[in-house]
Amino acid sequence: MNRLAVVSLLALATSCAAPDRGMRPEHGRLAVAWVRHSPERIALCEQTYRAATTALRHEAALARTGLPLPLAVVVDVDETVLDNSSYNAGLVKRGEAFQPTTWASWVEERSAPAIPGALAFARTAAELGVTVFYVTNRTVAEEQATRDNLRALGFPLQDGGDAQLDVVLTRGERAGWEGSGKGPRREAVARTHRVVLYVGDDRGDFPVEGPESFGEGWFVLPNPMYGSWARSLPPDA
């Protein structure tokens, strides 16, 4: 996911901030409040992960021994499995925009809770022998803290006892992975696994090639706080 946030006065981005497109401060407050306090948001997340789990069980049941590649799911991290609304709430409270330094400090705290439904989904995947790959635009410098946060919550970080299997794929971790586009990282996963599901909160978390398959192999979560959608906001939004 491109970390392009609508929090406070500016959009949120891990690499560079987008220009202010007329977003009013109250938009950021309402977006964060909805994420942190709305029962509908919890229901939507749980509903999405429940549907994704049903689809995953179906795919796993169809799998047969002797397949050339093991099964995998690809999930985003921020606002897909980890909830960063506390960080965004702090920005709103202080009247600040996203900054890489404050974001890095938040990541280092390793205190983001799990998105509703995410942990049960990931654990079910592991039980079914399906590897969970976390493809994130957090930077390689933030990878260890991200791993620690995920591990502390109980997310599976490797499958089949293979300690050499890297399932947390960060921006800049390898040559060609410097940009926020996730295509090269998805391609790396597809070389060793058959990806049966994608879960994310931004269109960039899903393949650009082929027909869209939301609700089948692709499952999207709500995130009104930030996202690539902010690029298309009209000046009077």
N, C-alpha and C positions, 0 to 999 in steps of 0.2 A: 504494500500500500504506500503511495506517495504521501508523506506526512505533511499534508497541506491543510492547515487547520483553520477553522473559523472559531477562534476563541478571542474574546475581547475585541480589540480594534483591527487586528490583522489576521491573515490566514496562517495556519501552522504548517511548517515544512521542515524536514530534517536537513535538507540541503540548502534551500534558500527560500525566503519568504515571498509569497506572491504579493503583488500590489493590492492595496486596499481597494475593493470593488464596491465601496459604499455600505459595507456591513455596519449596522448600528450596534453599539455596545450591548443593548438588551438582547440581541440575537445570541451572543455568546453565553450570556447568563441563562437564558431560557434553554438553550441546547444542553448545557451542562446540567442544569436542574432536571431536565427530562431524563437524561441518562442516569442520574444519581437517585432520582426519587420516583420515577414513573413505574407503576406495576406493569403497564403495557410493554415497556422496554424489556423487563424481565421475561414476560410471557413470550414476546417475539423471539428473544434469544433462545429460550428453552424450546419453543416450537420449531425453530430452525434446526437446532441440533437434534431434536427428536426425529425430524424428517430426514436429516442427514444420516442418523444412525440406522433408520429403516433402510435407506438406500444402500448403506454400507453392508448391512447384513445380507441384503439381496445379492450384492456383488460378490461377497465372500462365499455365499452358498453356490454361486455359479462357477466359482473357481474350481479347477481340477488340479490334482497333482500332476507334475510334469510340465506346467506352464513355463515358458522360457524365462519369465521375469516374475519376481514376487510382487504382491500388491502393495500400494501405498496410497496415502491421502496427503494432500498438500494444504496446509493451513497458514494463514497470516498470523501474526502475533498480536500487534496492538489493536485493541478493540475487537479482536476476533477470539483470542484465548486469554489475553491479559487486559485488564480494565485500568486505563490510565485517567479516569475521570477525576481522581483526586488531584493529579497534577494540573489538569485543565481547570479545575475549580480554584486552585491556588492562583493561577494566572488571572482569572476573572476577579477574584477577591482583591488582588494587588493592582489590578488595572494594567497588567503587563501582557505583552505578546510573547509568543513562543521564542525561545532563544536556545541554541544548542547547549549552552553551558547549564542552564536550569534543567533542560531535558536530561542531560548526562547525569546530573546530580540525582534526579528522580530515578533513573534507571539503576544507579549505583545503590539506591536504598533497597532494591530487590523486594519491594513491598506491594507490588501490584497484585490485587486479587484476581481470581479467575472470572471470566465471563460466565454468566449462568448457562449451564448445560455443556460447557466446553470440556470440563474435566471428565465427565461421564462418557462423552463421545470419544475422547482420546483413549481412555482406558478400555472402552469396548473395542476400539480398533486394535489395540495391543493384544487383547484377549483373542481376537479373531486372527492374529498373526499378520495384521496389516501395519506397515511402518508409517508412523506419523512424521512428516517433514514439516518443519517450521521455517517458512520462507519469509523473511522479514527485512524491512528496510532500516532496522537498527544497524548500526555500523559494526564492523569487526571489533572495534575497541569496546563495544558494549556487549559483545557476545557472552563473555563469562558471567557477567551480572544477569544477563537474560537467562542463561542456562540455570543459574542458581535459583532465580525466581521461579522458573518453571519446575525445577526439581523439588523445591520446597513445597509447592502446591500439589505435587504428585503426578505431574504430567510425564508420560513415557518419553525418554530421550534417546533410546536405542531399542532395536528389535532383535529378538533371537539371540541375545547375549553377545552380539558383535560389537565389541568396544571400539572398533575402528570405523564404525559407521557414523558419519557426521550427519545429524538430522536437523541441526540449527544452521541455516544458510543465511549469512548476513551480507549486507552491502559492503563491497570492497574486500571480501574474504579471499577471493581468487581473482586472477587477471581476467578482465572482461566483466567483472561483477561490480564495477565502480558506480554505475548509474543506478537510478531508482527503478528502472524497468526490470521486472522479474523474469522475463523470458529466458535469459541464459541460465538462471538457476533452475527454472522449471525443466529446461532441456536437460540439465545435468541429472536431475532426479529421474527423468524419463529414460535415460540411458541405462539405468540399473534396475528400475522398477516400473510396473504398469500402474500409472496413476488412475484411480477409479473415482476419486472425489476431490473437489476443491472447496474450501471454505474461506470466506474473507468478508471484508466490510467495504471494499472499494472495487470498482471495475478493473483496476490494475492488478488485482489479486487473481484474476482469471485469464485464461489464454485469449489471445487476440485472434488466433486463427480458428477457422471452423465455425459452425453454428453455435450460438449461445444455448446453454442447456440449464438455465436456472430452474431449480426445483427438481432436477433429475440428477445430474452429476455435479452441479454447481449450487452452492448454498450461500446466500448473502445475509449478513447481519446488519441491523440498523446502526448508523453512526451520524447523528446530526452535528457533531462537534467540529469535524473537519473531514476533508477528503478531496479527491480530484474534481468533484462536482463544483467546488467553490470557484474553479477557474471560469466557469460559464455564467457566474452571477451577473445580472444587469447592474448598472451603476446605482440604481435606486432601490436595490434589494435591502 
